[in-house]
Amino acid sequence: MHTVDRILAISDIHAENEQFRKLLKEAAYDPVQDQLLILGDMVDRGSETLATIKSCRELQRQGAILLKGNHEQFMEDAIKTMLKTDEWREGRYPIEIQSWRKNNGGAGAFDEIKDLSNNQLRDLLKFIKSLPWYYEIGKYFFSHAGANVSLPPDQNREDDFTWMADSFVYCPGYAGKTMVFGHVPTWNLYPYPAEKKGGLNAAAKKKARIWYDDANDNDKIGIDCGSVFGGRLAALELPSMREFYV
């Protein structure tokens, strides 16, 4: 990796490409001087999956590090099935596609990719499969959803990095490391006020902020501020800890 002036970490774009581009502009991202980390869940839920993938791949070619999230896993499993059978073209969806569309936020993404050629689907699958599960720079450890910190990183499974163990945010992270992750909107980590009915207060979502694990000397930082759920898209600058939001 070339010498950089700062690290910029973003997670859970969720197919909001326009917001993502605004955030990069807000943070004055410079691919020559900065190391950009995108911590997974680039796809699904939003309405700009292919545009977001295109943006992220362009940034990857400029030096950005892209990590795999659980929504990339959903898309990977669906595309593998799409390449094995044509049943889905007739509206008969195998479980991998049906679950992605109905339960896991993939309906819009499926509509975007269903008319791609098989070669285009293979290229997309190759891209997703190539994504690393975690990345380390100096004292910083990045992944989509933390890790099983009872084991060293190289003994973790893919799901340990893309799905969060219930205990992760409550226990110390890797010794000497600051673990930066997404996956869970920070209002599920912070005690934001809730409405009496209907769940979390909408105004609180609009003020969602990056979460620091004060109980463990800030050794873990959550940066998914729930943009696609009514919150904000966030970027964390390291080592300054400066925050950016759109």
Accessible surface in RSA format (square Angstrom, percent):
REM  Atomic radii and reference values for relative SASA: ProtOr
REM  Chains: A
REM  Algorithm: Lee & Richards
REM  Probe-radius: 1.40
REM  Slices: 20
REM RES _ NUM      All-atoms   Total-Side   Main-Chain    Non-polar    All polar
REM                ABS   REL    ABS   REL    ABS   REL    ABS   REL    ABS   REL
RES MET A   1   131.56  68.1  41.30  27.3  90.26 214.9  55.87  47.5  75.69 100.3
RES HIS A   2    84.46  46.2  67.84  47.2  16.62  42.5  63.37  65.3  21.09  24.5
RES THR A   3   131.41  93.5 106.59 108.1  24.82  59.2  76.64 102.9  54.77  82.8
RES VAL A   4    30.12  19.8  10.96   9.9  19.16  46.2  11.23   9.8  18.89  51.2
RES ASP A   5   104.19  73.0  75.80  75.4  28.39  67.1  27.11  63.8  77.08  76.9
RES ARG A   6    34.75  14.6  32.15  16.4   2.60   6.2  22.18  30.3  12.57   7.6
RES ILE A   7    12.07   6.9  12.07   9.0   0.00   0.0  12.07   8.7   0.00   0.0
RES LEU A   8     0.01   0.0   0.01   0.0   0.00   0.0   0.01   0.0   0.00   0.0
RES ALA A   9     0.00   0.0   0.00   0.0   0.00   0.0   0.00   0.0   0.00   0.0
RES ILE A  10     0.06   0.0   0.06   0.0   0.00   0.0   0.06   0.0   0.00   0.0
RES SER A  11     1.58   1.3   0.00   0.0   1.58   3.6   0.00   0.0   1.58   2.2
RES ASP A  12     3.70   2.6   1.46   1.5   2.25   5.3   0.58   1.4   3.12   3.1
RES ILE A  13     0.13   0.1   0.00   0.0   0.13   0.3   0.00   0.0   0.13   0.4
RES HIS A  14     8.05   4.4   8.05   5.6   0.00   0.0   2.59   2.7   5.45   6.3
RES ALA A  15     0.28   0.3   0.00   0.0   0.28   0.6   0.00   0.0   0.28   0.8
RES GLU A  16    36.03  20.7  35.47  26.8   0.56   1.3  10.14  19.6  25.89  21.1
RES ASN A  17    22.02  15.2  22.02  21.3   0.00   0.0   0.00   0.0  22.02  21.3
RES GLU A  18   102.73  59.0  98.52  74.5   4.21  10.0  35.48  68.6  67.26  54.9
RES GLN A  19    51.00  28.5  50.80  37.1   0.19   0.5  19.96  42.5  31.03  23.5
RES PHE A  20     0.00   0.0   0.00   0.0   0.00   0.0   0.00   0.0   0.00   0.0
RES ARG A  21    96.10  40.3  90.62  46.2   5.48  13.1  43.13  59.0  52.96  32.1
RES LYS A  22   103.97  50.7  97.96  60.1   6.02  14.3  60.05  54.0  43.93  46.8
RES LEU A  23     0.05   0.0   0.05   0.0   0.00   0.0   0.05   0.0   0.00   0.0
RES LEU A  24    11.89   6.6  10.61   7.6   1.27   3.2  10.86   7.6   1.02   2.7
RES LYS A  25   177.87  86.8 157.80  96.8  20.07  47.8 108.63  97.8  69.25  73.8
RES GLU A  26   101.06  58.0  80.69  61.0  20.37  48.5   9.53  18.4  91.52  74.7
RES ALA A  27     1.60   1.5   0.06   0.1   1.54   3.5   0.33   0.5   1.27   3.4
RES ALA A  28    75.58  69.5  57.46  88.7  18.12  41.2  66.76  94.0   8.82  23.4
RES TYR A  29    33.66  15.7  10.23   5.8  23.43  61.0   8.44   6.3  25.23  31.1
RES ASP A  30    55.57  38.9  53.72  53.5   1.84   4.4  20.87  49.1  34.69  34.6
RES PRO A  31    44.53  32.5  39.96  36.4   4.57  16.6  40.29  33.3   4.24  26.4
RES VAL A  32   103.44  68.1  95.32  86.3   8.12  19.6 100.05  86.9   3.39   9.2
RES GLN A  33    75.00  41.9  75.00  54.8   0.00   0.0  19.96  42.5  55.04  41.7
RES ASP A  34     7.23   5.1   4.73   4.7   2.51   5.9   0.00   0.0   7.23   7.2
RES GLN A  35     3.79   2.1   3.30   2.4   0.49   1.2   0.49   1.0   3.30   2.5
RES LEU A  36     0.34   0.2   0.00   0.0   0.34   0.9   0.00   0.0   0.34   0.9
RES LEU A  37     0.00   0.0   0.00   0.0   0.00   0.0   0.00   0.0   0.00   0.0
RES ILE A  38     0.00   0.0   0.00   0.0   0.00   0.0   0.00   0.0   0.00   0.0
RES LEU A  39     0.00   0.0   0.00   0.0   0.00   0.0   0.00   0.0   0.00   0.0
RES GLY A  40     0.00   0.0   0.00   N/A   0.00   0.0   0.00   0.0   0.00   0.0
RES ASP A  41     2.95   2.1   2.95   2.9   0.00   0.0   0.00   0.0   2.95   2.9
RES MET A  42     0.88   0.5   0.88   0.6   0.00   0.0   0.88   0.8   0.00   0.0
RES VAL A  43     2.28   1.5   2.28   2.1   0.00   0.0   2.28   2.0   0.00   0.0
RES ASP A  44     0.02   0.0   0.00   0.0   0.02   0.1   0.02   0.1   0.00   0.0
RES ARG A  45   103.88  43.6  66.25  33.8  37.63  89.6  14.45  19.7  89.43  54.2
RES GLY A  46    12.59  15.5   0.00   N/A  12.59  15.5   8.83  24.2   3.76   8.4
RES SER A  47    98.58  83.3  73.14  97.6  25.44  58.6  50.67 107.9  47.91  67.1
RES GLU A  48    51.71  29.7  49.30  37.3   2.41   5.7  19.32  37.4  32.39  26.4
RES THR A  49     0.01   0.0   0.01   0.0   0.00   0.0   0.00   0.0   0.01   0.0
RES LEU A  50    56.99  31.7  52.66  37.7   4.33  10.9  53.32  37.4   3.67   9.9
RES ALA A  51    42.41  39.0  33.67  52.0   8.74  19.9  39.14  55.1   3.27   8.7
RES THR A  52     0.00   0.0   0.00   0.0   0.00   0.0   0.00   0.0   0.00   0.0
RES ILE A  53     7.44   4.2   7.44   5.5   0.00   0.0   7.44   5.4   0.00   0.0
RES LYS A  54   135.52  66.1 130.56  80.1   4.96  11.8  77.86  70.1  57.66  61.4
RES SER A  55     6.14   5.2   5.85   7.8   0.29   0.7   0.29   0.6   5.85   8.2
RES CYS A  56     0.00   0.0   0.00   0.0   0.00   0.0   0.00   0.0   0.00   0.0
RES ARG A  57    57.59  24.2  57.50  29.3   0.09   0.2  11.20  15.3  46.39  28.1
RES GLU A  58    57.00  32.7  55.50  42.0   1.50   3.6  18.12  35.0  38.88  31.7
RES LEU A  59     7.25   4.0   7.25   5.2   0.00   0.0   7.25   5.1   0.00   0.0
RES GLN A  60    64.20  35.9  54.48  39.8   9.72  23.1  17.02  36.2  47.19  35.8
RES ARG A  61   172.30  72.3 132.51  67.5  39.78  94.7  76.18 104.1  96.11  58.2
RES GLN A  62    98.09  54.8  74.97  54.8  23.12  55.0  33.50  71.3  64.58  49.0
RES GLY A  63    33.49  41.3   0.00   N/A  33.49  41.3  28.53  78.3   4.96  11.1
RES ALA A  64     3.71   3.4   0.00   0.0   3.71   8.4   0.16   0.2   3.55   9.4
RES ILE A  65    36.94  21.0  35.49  26.4   1.45   3.5  36.94  26.6   0.00   0.0
RES LEU A  66     1.86   1.0   0.00   0.0   1.86   4.7   0.00   0.0   1.86   5.0
RES LEU A  67     0.00   0.0   0.00   0.0   0.00   0.0   0.00   0.0   0.00   0.0
RES LYS A  68     6.05   2.9   6.05   3.7   0.00   0.0   0.00   0.0   6.05   6.4
RES GLY A  69     0.00   0.0   0.00   N/A   0.00   0.0   0.00   0.0   0.00   0.0
RES ASN A  70     7.21   5.0   7.21   7.0   0.00   0.0   0.00   0.0   7.21   7.0
RES HIS A  71     5.95   3.3   5.95   4.1   0.00   0.0   0.36   0.4   5.59   6.5
RES GLU A  72     1.61   0.9   1.61   1.2   0.00   0.0   1.61   3.1   0.00   0.0
RES GLN A  73    23.15  12.9  22.42  16.4   0.73   1.7  12.05  25.6  11.10   8.4
RES PHE A  74    35.24  17.6  32.74  20.3   2.50   6.5  34.58  21.0   0.65   1.9
RES MET A  75     0.00   0.0   0.00   0.0   0.00   0.0   0.00   0.0   0.00   0.0
RES GLU A  76    17.57  10.1  17.57  13.3   0.00   0.0   2.92   5.6  14.65  12.0
RES ASP A  77    67.95  47.6  65.72  65.4   2.23   5.3  12.01  28.3  55.94  55.8
RES ALA A  78     0.00   0.0   0.00   0.0   0.00   0.0   0.00   0.0   0.00   0.0
RES ILE A  79     0.00   0.0   0.00   0.0   0.00   0.0   0.00   0.0   0.00   0.0
RES LYS A  80    71.57  34.9  68.57  42.1   2.99   7.1  34.25  30.8  37.32  39.8
RES THR A  81    15.26  10.9  15.08  15.3   0.18   0.4   7.93  10.7   7.33  11.1
RES MET A  82     2.48   1.3   0.00   0.0   2.48   5.9   0.00   0.0   2.48   3.3
RES LEU A  83    47.88  26.7  18.11  13.0  29.77  74.8  18.58  13.0  29.30  78.9
RES LYS A  84   173.49  84.6 134.68  82.6  38.81  92.4  88.56  79.7  84.93  90.5
RES THR A  85    38.38  27.3  28.14  28.5  10.25  24.4  30.21  40.6   8.18  12.4
RES ASP A  86    89.70  62.8  83.08  82.7   6.62  15.6  24.25  57.1  65.44  65.3
RES GLU A  87    74.22  42.6  71.74  54.3   2.49   5.9  12.34  23.9  61.88  50.5
RES TRP A  88    10.04   4.0   5.60   2.7   4.44  10.4   5.60   3.0   4.44   7.2
RES ARG A  89   119.17  50.0  82.20  41.9  36.97  88.0  43.99  60.1  75.19  45.6
RES GLU A  90   121.46  69.7  87.56  66.2  33.90  80.7  44.92  86.9  76.54  62.5
RES GLY A  91    46.11  56.9   0.00   N/A  46.11  56.9  21.70  59.6  24.41  54.7
RES ARG A  92   132.21  55.5 126.39  64.4   5.82  13.8  73.52 100.5  58.68  35.6
RES TYR A  93    69.20  32.3  42.74  24.3  26.46  68.9  19.68  14.8  49.52  61.1
RES PRO A  94    28.88  21.0  17.19  15.7  11.69  42.5  28.71  23.7   0.18   1.1
RES ILE A  95   125.68  71.5 117.98  87.9   7.70  18.6 120.30  86.6   5.38  14.6
RES GLU A  96    73.00  41.9  62.58  47.3  10.41  24.8  25.92  50.1  47.08  38.4
RES ILE A  97     0.00   0.0   0.00   0.0   0.00   0.0   0.00   0.0   0.00   0.0
RES GLN A  98    64.81  36.2  64.81  47.4   0.00   0.0  23.85  50.8  40.97  31.1
RES SER A  99    31.09  26.3  30.43  40.6   0.66   1.5  13.85  29.5  17.23  24.1
RES TRP A 100     2.03   0.8   1.37   0.7   0.66   1.5   1.60   0.9   0.43   0.7
RES ARG A 101    49.30  20.7  41.05  20.9   8.24  19.6   0.62   0.9  48.67  29.5
RES LYS A 102   135.05  65.9 101.64  62.4  33.41  79.5  51.64  46.5  83.41  88.8
RES ASN A 103   110.98  76.5  79.58  76.9  31.40  75.6  24.70  59.5  86.28  83.4
RES ASN A 104    31.05  21.4  30.05  29.0   1.00   2.4   1.00   2.4  30.05  29.0
RES GLY A 105    21.79  26.9   0.00   N/A  21.79  26.9  15.62  42.9   6.17  13.8
RES GLY A 106     0.00   0.0   0.00   N/A   0.00   0.0   0.00   0.0   0.00   0.0
RES ALA A 107    46.31  42.6  45.16  69.7   1.16   2.6  45.40  63.9   0.91   2.4
RES GLY A 108    33.87  41.8   0.00   N/A  33.87  41.8  26.07  71.6   7.80  17.5
RES ALA A 109     0.19   0.2   0.00   0.0   0.19   0.4   0.00   0.0   0.19   0.5
RES PHE A 110     3.70   1.9   3.70   2.3   0.00   0.0   3.70   2.2   0.00   0.0
RES ASP A 111    80.09  56.1  68.88  68.6  11.21  26.5  21.21  49.9  58.88  58.7
RES GLU A 112    51.97  29.8  35.51  26.9  16.45  39.2  31.45  60.8  20.52  16.8
RES ILE A 113     0.00   0.0   0.00   0.0   0.00   0.0   0.00   0.0   0.00   0.0
RES LYS A 114    71.73  35.0  69.68  42.8   2.06   4.9  35.01  31.5  36.72  39.1
RES ASP A 115   119.70  83.8  87.99  87.6  31.71  75.0  38.01  89.5  81.69  81.5
RES LEU A 116    34.47  19.2  31.27  22.4   3.20   8.1  31.60  22.2   2.87   7.7
RES SER A 117    57.80  48.8  45.77  61.1  12.02  27.7  51.47 109.6   6.33   8.9
RES ASN A 118    60.29  41.6  55.04  53.2   5.25  12.6  12.22  29.4  48.07  46.5
RES ASN A 119   111.04  76.6 102.83  99.4   8.21  19.8  26.09  62.8  84.95  82.1
RES GLN A 120    93.88  52.5  87.99  64.3   5.89  14.0  31.09  66.2  62.79  47.6
RES LEU A 121     0.00   0.0   0.00   0.0   0.00   0.0   0.00   0.0   0.00   0.0
RES ARG A 122   122.49  51.4 118.22  60.3   4.27  10.2  51.34  70.2  71.15  43.1
RES ASP A 123    69.43  48.6  64.22  63.9   5.21  12.3  23.67  55.7  45.76  45.6
RES LEU A 124     7.36   4.1   7.30   5.2   0.05   0.1   7.35   5.2   0.01   0.0
RES LEU A 125    22.47  12.5  22.47  16.1   0.00   0.0  22.47  15.8   0.00   0.0
RES LYS A 126   155.98  76.1 150.51  92.3   5.47  13.0  97.02  87.3  58.96  62.8
RES PHE A 127    10.50   5.3   5.25   3.2   5.25  13.7  10.21   6.2   0.28   0.8
RES ILE A 128     1.28   0.7   1.28   1.0   0.00   0.0   1.28   0.9   0.00   0.0
RES LYS A 129   115.17  56.2  91.17  55.9  24.00  57.1  43.24  38.9  71.93  76.6
RES SER A 130    74.31  62.8  41.97  56.0  32.34  74.5  45.61  97.1  28.70  40.2
RES LEU A 131     4.21   2.3   0.02   0.0   4.19  10.5   0.34   0.2   3.87  10.4
RES PRO A 132    55.87  40.7  45.69  41.7  10.18  37.0  55.87  46.1   0.00   0.0
RES TRP A 133    92.55  37.1  88.44  42.8   4.11   9.6  80.10  42.7  12.45  20.2
RES TYR A 134    62.41  29.1  53.65  30.5   8.75  22.8  28.05  21.1  34.36  42.4
RES TYR A 135    58.37  27.3  56.01  31.9   2.36   6.1  37.52  28.2  20.85  25.7
RES GLU A 136    71.95  41.3  49.80  37.7  22.15  52.7  17.38  33.6  54.57  44.6
RES ILE A 137    25.26  14.4  20.96  15.6   4.30  10.4  25.00  18.0   0.26   0.7
RES GLY A 138    64.68  79.8   0.00   N/A  64.68  79.8  45.76 125.6  18.92  42.4
RES LYS A 139   113.79  55.5 105.06  64.5   8.72  20.8  56.73  51.1  57.05  60.8
RES TYR A 140    15.43   7.2  15.43   8.8   0.00   0.0  13.28  10.0   2.15   2.7
RES PHE A 141     0.96   0.5   0.92   0.6   0.03   0.1   0.92   0.6   0.03   0.1
RES PHE A 142     0.00   0.0   0.00   0.0   0.00   0.0   0.00   0.0   0.00   0.0
RES SER A 143     0.92   0.8   0.92   1.2   0.00   0.0   0.00   0.0   0.92   1.3
RES HIS A 144     0.00   0.0   0.00   0.0   0.00   0.0   0.00   0.0   0.00   0.0
RES ALA A 145     0.67   0.6   0.00   0.0   0.67   1.5   0.00   0.0   0.67   1.8
RES GLY A 146     0.46   0.6   0.00   N/A   0.46   0.6   0.46   1.3   0.00   0.0
RES ALA A 147     5.02   4.6   0.00   0.0   5.02  11.4   1.19   1.7   3.83  10.2
RES ASN A 148    49.00  33.8  44.39  42.9   4.61  11.1  11.08  26.7  37.92  36.7
RES VAL A 149    35.71  23.5  16.34  14.8  19.37  46.7  16.34  14.2  19.37  52.5
RES SER A 150    94.54  79.9  56.59  75.5  37.95  87.4  56.48 120.3  38.06  53.3
RES LEU A 151    66.00  36.8  64.24  46.0   1.76   4.4  66.00  46.3   0.00   0.0
RES PRO A 152    61.67  44.9  56.76  51.7   4.90  17.8  60.96  50.3   0.71   4.4
RES PRO A 153    26.98  19.7  25.89  23.6   1.09   4.0  25.89  21.4   1.09   6.8
RES ASP A 154   120.49  84.4  85.81  85.4  34.68  82.0  41.49  97.6  79.01  78.8
RES GLN A 155   109.73  61.4  88.88  65.0  20.85  49.7  31.43  66.9  78.30  59.4
RES ASN A 156    11.53   8.0   0.00   0.0  11.53  27.8   0.00   0.0  11.53  11.1
RES ARG A 157   151.02  63.4 146.49  74.7   4.53  10.8  76.50 104.5  74.53  45.2
RES GLU A 158    41.76  24.0  38.98  29.5   2.79   6.6  14.42  27.9  27.35  22.3
RES ASP A 159    62.25  43.6  59.55  59.3   2.70   6.4  10.22  24.0  52.03  51.9
RES ASP A 160    23.02  16.1  15.94  15.9   7.08  16.7   4.47  10.5  18.55  18.5
RES PHE A 161     0.45   0.2   0.43   0.3   0.01   0.0   0.43   0.3   0.01   0.0
RES THR A 162     0.00   0.0   0.00   0.0   0.00   0.0   0.00   0.0   0.00   0.0
RES TRP A 163   106.82  42.9 103.19  49.9   3.63   8.5  94.95  50.6  11.87  19.3
RES MET A 164    35.22  18.2  12.82   8.5  22.39  53.3   6.03   5.1  29.19  38.7
RES ALA A 165    54.65  50.2  38.29  59.1  16.36  37.2  49.30  69.4   5.34  14.2
RES ASP A 166   134.63  94.3 118.11 117.6  16.52  39.1  44.44 104.6  90.19  89.9
RES SER A 167    70.01  59.2  64.24  85.7   5.78  13.3  45.77  97.5  24.24  34.0
RES PHE A 168     3.32   1.7   1.01   0.6   2.31   6.0   3.22   2.0   0.10   0.3
RES VAL A 169    14.83   9.8  10.79   9.8   4.04   9.7  10.79   9.4   4.04  11.0
RES TYR A 170   176.20  82.3 148.66  84.6  27.54  71.7 106.72  80.2  69.48  85.7
RES CYS A 171    37.12  28.1  36.01  40.2   1.12   2.6  28.37  71.9   8.75   9.4
RES PRO A 172    87.99  64.1  83.63  76.2   4.36  15.8  83.63  69.0   4.36  27.1
RES GLY A 173    13.38  16.5   0.00   N/A  13.38  16.5   0.23   0.6  13.14  29.4
RES TYR A 174    29.56  13.8  25.44  14.5   4.12  10.7  27.65  20.8   1.91   2.4
RES ALA A 175   104.18  95.8  69.49 107.2  34.69  78.9  79.53 112.0  24.65  65.3
RES GLY A 176    72.05  88.9   0.00   N/A  72.05  88.9  45.71 125.5  26.34  59.0
RES LYS A 177    53.98  26.3  46.69  28.6   7.29  17.4  30.71  27.6  23.27  24.8
RES THR A 178    13.55   9.6  13.52  13.7   0.04   0.1   0.18   0.2  13.38  20.2
RES MET A 179     1.32   0.7   1.32   0.9   0.00   0.0   1.32   1.1   0.00   0.0
RES VAL A 180     0.77   0.5   0.00   0.0   0.77   1.9   0.00   0.0   0.77   2.1
RES PHE A 181     0.46   0.2   0.46   0.3   0.00   0.0   0.46   0.3   0.00   0.0
RES GLY A 182     0.27   0.3   0.00   N/A   0.27   0.3   0.16   0.5   0.10   0.2
RES HIS A 183    38.33  20.9  23.39  16.3  14.94  38.2   8.51   8.8  29.82  34.7
RES VAL A 184    30.54  20.1  29.51  26.7   1.03   2.5  30.09  26.1   0.45   1.2
RES PRO A 185    17.14  12.5  17.14  15.6   0.00   0.0  17.14  14.2   0.00   0.0
RES THR A 186     0.00   0.0   0.00   0.0   0.00   0.0   0.00   0.0   0.00   0.0
RES TRP A 187    26.49  10.6  17.39   8.4   9.11  21.4   5.90   3.1  20.59  33.4
RES ASN A 188    98.91  68.2  65.07  62.9  33.85  81.5  19.53  47.0  79.38  76.7
RES LEU A 189    36.46  20.3   9.39   6.7  27.07  68.1  14.26  10.0  22.20  59.7
RES TYR A 190    72.91  34.0  67.40  38.3   5.51  14.3  45.19  34.0  27.73  34.2
RES PRO A 191   127.52  92.9  94.48  86.1  33.03 120.1 107.72  88.9  19.80 123.1
RES TYR A 192    48.76  22.8  33.18  18.9  15.58  40.5  30.85  23.2  17.91  22.1
RES PRO A 193    88.37  64.4  77.43  70.6  10.95  39.8  88.34  72.9   0.03   0.2
RES ALA A 194    72.00  66.2  42.18  65.1  29.82  67.8  42.18  59.4  29.82  79.0
RES GLU A 195    77.33  44.4  60.08  45.5  17.25  41.1  24.96  48.3  52.37  42.8
RES LYS A 196   212.36 103.6 171.23 105.1  41.13  97.9 122.18 110.0  90.17  96.1
RES LYS A 197   180.46  88.0 166.19 102.0  14.27  34.0 113.61 102.3  66.86  71.2
RES GLY A 198    79.99  98.6   0.00   N/A  79.99  98.6  40.60 111.4  39.39  88.2
RES GLY A 199    43.78  54.0   0.00   N/A  43.78  54.0  36.04  98.9   7.75  17.4
RES LEU A 200    36.13  20.1  20.26  14.5  15.87  39.9  20.82  14.6  15.31  41.2
RES ASN A 201    46.55  32.1  46.55  45.0   0.00   0.0   1.01   2.4  45.54  44.0
RES ALA A 202    65.37  60.1  63.02  97.2   2.35   5.3  63.66  89.6   1.71   4.5
RES ALA A 203    59.63  54.8  50.56  78.0   9.07  20.6  57.26  80.6   2.37   6.3
RES ALA A 204     7.53   6.9   2.13   3.3   5.40  12.3   6.70   9.4   0.83   2.2
RES LYS A 205    50.00  24.4  50.00  30.7   0.00   0.0   7.52   6.8  42.48  45.2
RES LYS A 206   130.01  63.4 121.88  74.8   8.13  19.3  78.58  70.7  51.43  54.8
RES LYS A 207   141.89  69.2 138.51  85.0   3.38   8.1  83.16  74.9  58.73  62.6
RES ALA A 208     0.00   0.0   0.00   0.0   0.00   0.0   0.00   0.0   0.00   0.0
RES ARG A 209   115.20  48.4 115.20  58.7   0.00   0.0  41.55  56.8  73.65  44.6
RES ILE A 210     1.96   1.1   0.00   0.0   1.96   4.7   0.00   0.0   1.96   5.3
RES TRP A 211    23.48   9.4  23.48  11.4   0.00   0.0  12.71   6.8  10.77  17.5
RES TYR A 212    41.75  19.5  37.86  21.5   3.89  10.1  36.24  27.2   5.50   6.8
RES ASP A 213     4.72   3.3   4.26   4.2   0.46   1.1   0.46   1.1   4.26   4.2
RES ASP A 214   112.84  79.0  89.07  88.7  23.77  56.2  37.72  88.8  75.12  74.9
RES ALA A 215    94.97  87.3  53.13  82.0  41.84  95.2  64.61  91.0  30.36  80.4
RES ASN A 216    28.65  19.8  19.42  18.8   9.23  22.2   7.68  18.5  20.97  20.3
RES ASP A 217   136.96  95.9 110.68 110.2  26.28  62.1  36.09  84.9 100.87 100.6
RES ASN A 218    64.83  44.7  60.77  58.7   4.06   9.8  10.75  25.9  54.07  52.3
RES ASP A 219    23.64  16.6  21.39  21.3   2.25   5.3  16.95  39.9   6.69   6.7
RES LYS A 220     0.10   0.0   0.10   0.1   0.00   0.0   0.10   0.1   0.00   0.0
RES ILE A 221     0.00   0.0   0.00   0.0   0.00   0.0   0.00   0.0   0.00   0.0
RES GLY A 222     0.41   0.5   0.00   N/A   0.41   0.5   0.41   1.1   0.00   0.0
RES ILE A 223     0.60   0.3   0.00   0.0   0.60   1.4   0.00   0.0   0.60   1.6
RES ASP A 224     7.01   4.9   6.41   6.4   0.60   1.4   0.47   1.1   6.54   6.5
RES CYS A 225     1.16   0.9   0.00   0.0   1.16   2.7   0.00   0.0   1.16   1.3
RES GLY A 226     1.64   2.0   0.00   N/A   1.64   2.0   1.42   3.9   0.22   0.5
RES SER A 227    13.94  11.8   3.12   4.2  10.81  24.9   0.17   0.4  13.76  19.3
RES VAL A 228    36.02  23.7  11.68  10.6  24.34  58.6  12.32  10.7  23.70  64.3
RES PHE A 229    84.57  42.3  70.73  43.8  13.84  36.0  78.75  47.7   5.82  16.7
RES GLY A 230    30.96  38.2   0.00   N/A  30.96  38.2  26.72  73.3   4.24   9.5
RES GLY A 231     8.33  10.3   0.00   N/A   8.33  10.3   0.00   0.0   8.33  18.7
RES ARG A 232    52.35  22.0  51.63  26.3   0.72   1.7  15.55  21.3  36.80  22.3
RES LEU A 233     3.61   2.0   3.32   2.4   0.28   0.7   3.61   2.5   0.00   0.0
RES ALA A 234     0.98   0.9   0.00   0.0   0.98   2.2   0.00   0.0   0.98   2.6
RES ALA A 235     0.00   0.0   0.00   0.0   0.00   0.0   0.00   0.0   0.00   0.0
RES LEU A 236     0.00   0.0   0.00   0.0   0.00   0.0   0.00   0.0   0.00   0.0
RES GLU A 237    20.32  11.7  20.32  15.4   0.00   0.0   0.29   0.6  20.03  16.4
RES LEU A 238     0.00   0.0   0.00   0.0   0.00   0.0   0.00   0.0   0.00   0.0
RES PRO A 239    94.70  69.0  79.88  72.8  14.82  53.9  79.90  66.0  14.80  92.0
RES SER A 240    68.43  57.8  33.22  44.3  35.21  81.1  45.33  96.5  23.10  32.4
RES MET A 241    69.75  36.1  59.54  39.4  10.21  24.3  59.71  50.8  10.04  13.3
RES ARG A 242   143.41  60.2 135.71  69.2   7.70  18.3  41.52  56.7 101.89  61.8
RES GLU A 243    43.97  25.2  22.50  17.0  21.48  51.1   9.00  17.4  34.97  28.6
RES PHE A 244    11.87   5.9   8.78   5.4   3.09   8.0  11.87   7.2   0.00   0.0
RES TYR A 245    34.84  16.3  17.11   9.7  17.73  46.1  17.18  12.9  17.66  21.8
RES VAL A 246    42.95  28.3  15.50  14.0  27.45  66.1  41.49  36.0   1.46   4.0
END  Absolute sums over single chains surface
CHAIN  1 A    11539.6       9142.0       2397.6       5996.4       5543.3
END  Absolute sums over all chains
TOTAL         11539.6       9142.0       2397.6       5996.4       5543.3
